[in-house]
């Protein structure tokens, strides 16, 4: 069963449902007595079955934006509504529950537990989200990303691409409706990076919203919409410049 054709264990949302809404979101930090503006007045809606690429150079606010959506940071001003919840002023307990059931992360550096097997790493995602039969869910997700024969391998026994696929399986095992990927291809060669993009792209057709943060403009060509940031401000939201292309047409 292919990842594209597979039916999700937990339906995330209906196509067109707004899963993320940012209203005038800003984030300022005090650094050495000076104010640093990481985000300024960002407004954005992301819908189910949408693949969004957040594009910009280092320091543009990309990761800060992702952290706002994932409740890893809170805004200085504005409102953040994700998966039907206003998390702007949520308590620590509420944010903990939200992170368990609202969003899942795929990290550039994989962030796998080195002492756990691929199966145990993926099972962790299902277990934290309170899924029934976390082992069964983990096995299915690893098979879905092509690692059914690597269940008992530890991270150091896997290639970089395989480790990233374990990270994606862990995120999918949560069943959460929003998938956030921070430079998911940054540590990978082109061929493996394309494989990872294909996996993430497929998830945008299962009722999830997928947001990919990158500085790589080539990757933005496969997005439904591109959110381009510069110095913490949105400078463009729209379809890829030159039109959307198939992943097979990418080259970097």
Residue, then its C-alpha position, 0 to 999 in steps of 0.5 A: x500500500x503506497x503512502x499516497x493511497x493509504x487511508x489515515x487511521x485518524x481522519x484529520x479534517x475536511x478539505x478546506x477547513x481552516x486549521x491555522x489562523x494567525x492574526x497580526x502576530x508579532x514576536x519581540x525579544x530583548x537581547x542585550x538591552x536592545x529589542x529584536x523583532x522576530x515577527x511583525x504583524x503576520x496574518x495567515x490562514x492555512x487550510x486542510x489539504x494544503x502544502x505551505x512552504x515558508x520561505x526566507x533566508x536565515x534570520x527571517x523569522x521562519x522558525x519563529x513562525x513555526x514555533x508559534x503554530x506549534x506552541x513552542x513560543x508565544x506571541x508578543x502581540x496578535x492571536x494564534x488559533x490552531x486546530x480550533x483552539x486559541x492558544x495565544x494565552x493558553x496555560x502550560x497545561x493547555x499547551x501541553x495537551x495541545x502539543x500532544x493532539x494538535x501538531x507534530x514536528x519533523x526536525x532537520x536534525x531528526x531528533x530521534x532517541x538514540x537508545x530506541x529502535x525505529x519502532x520504539x521511536x515511532x511508537x513514542x509519537x503514538x503513545x504521547x498522543x494517547x493512540x490506542x495500540x501505539x505499537x500497531x500504529x507505529x508499525x503501520x506508519x513505518x511500513x507506510x514510509x518504506x521502513x517495514x524491514x528496519x523496525x528493530x534498527x537503532x538510529x546509528x544503524x540507519x542512513x540519514x534519509x532513513x532516520x528522517x523517515x523514522x521522524x516522519x513516521x513518528x509524526x504521523x503516528x500521532x494522528x495530529x492534523x497539522x504537520x510542521x517540518x523545519x528544514x526537513x531536507x537540509x541534512x540530506x542529499x538531493x535524491x533522499x531529499x526528494x523522497x522526503x518531500x514526496x512523503x510530506x507532499x502525500x500527507x497534504x492529501x490526507x486531511x492534514x495541513x503541512x507546513x515546510x520551512x526552508x531557505x531553498x527556493x527550489x522546494x517552494x515550487x511544489x507548494x500550494x502556496x508560498x509564504x515568503x518572509x524577510x526580517x520578520x515580515x511577510x513580503x509575499x503570500x501566493x502560488x509559487x513563482x512560475x507556477x506549481x511543478x511536480x516534485x520530479x521536476x525539482x533540481x538543486 
